[in-house]
Amino acid sequence: MSPPQKGLILEVGCGRGRTNEYLGVAAARIIQMDSSAAMHSLSPREECLAQLHCDCRSIPFANSQPSGVVGFLVDPFMGLGFLSEAYRILKPNGVLILTTPAYEWGRAIRGEGDPTDSELSNAIL
Ligand SMILES: C[S@@+](CC[C@H](N)C(=O)[O-])C[C@H]1O[C@@H](n2cnc3c(N)ncnc32)[C@H](O)[C@@H]1O
């Protein structure tokens, strides 16, 4: 999966920042966003153009701004509110790249407890 070659890339749930490491995007094109002030203070961290402390379900961007929205291990907080915002702010033909954690880990973080054996079998199939 390749990120857009031009334009801004918004990294949601950035933590220490992963967009340069995983996608090779230059720091001058990356805006990091996280709802946790503590995560914005992590060090060492990737360089970027700007850091935004806010919730990705309400993004302070006008419509059609970045060419890419990316997020790594975002499943526990990704919902329709975020997907709607990503669609709103992306330029036409913009790219959304997300990775999710392992099913068991994501489920635990969402507060849904441990999966049953049957649920695990279905998830693996
Ligand atoms: C599992 S960590 C992943 C951090 C980073 N993406 C990585 O792969 O190293 C999830 C991150 O999402 C952030 N987060 C959770 N809910 C969020 C929300 N609604 N809006 C923005 N960030 C959120 C957390 O503060 C945390 O930094």
The ligand as a Gaussian input file, in Angstrom:
#p B3LYP/6-31G(d) Opt

LIG

0 1
 C       -2.720000       1.535000      20.382000
 S       -2.169000       3.235000      20.404000
 C       -1.339000       3.303000      18.835000
 C       -0.321000       4.412000      18.767000
 C        0.422000       4.521000      17.420000
 N       -0.513000       4.661000      16.317000
 C        1.338000       3.346000      17.187000
 O        1.014000       2.481000      16.362000
 O        2.394000       3.278000      17.832000
 C       -3.716000       4.089000      20.100000
 C       -3.594000       5.608000      20.138000
 O       -4.856000       6.167000      19.786000
 C       -5.114000       7.304000      20.603000
 N       -6.574000       7.530000      20.599000
 C       -7.533000       6.775000      21.192000
 N       -8.747000       7.284000      20.977000
 C       -8.574000       8.374000      20.189000
 C       -9.451000       9.336000      19.608000
 N      -10.786000       9.239000      19.767000
 N       -8.942000      10.344000      18.862000
 C       -7.590000      10.428000      18.676000
 N       -6.711000       9.548000      19.207000
 C       -7.183000       8.533000      19.957000
 C       -4.508000       6.917000      21.933000
 O       -4.248000       8.039000      22.768000
 C       -3.232000       6.208000      21.477000
 O       -2.161000       7.100000      21.326000

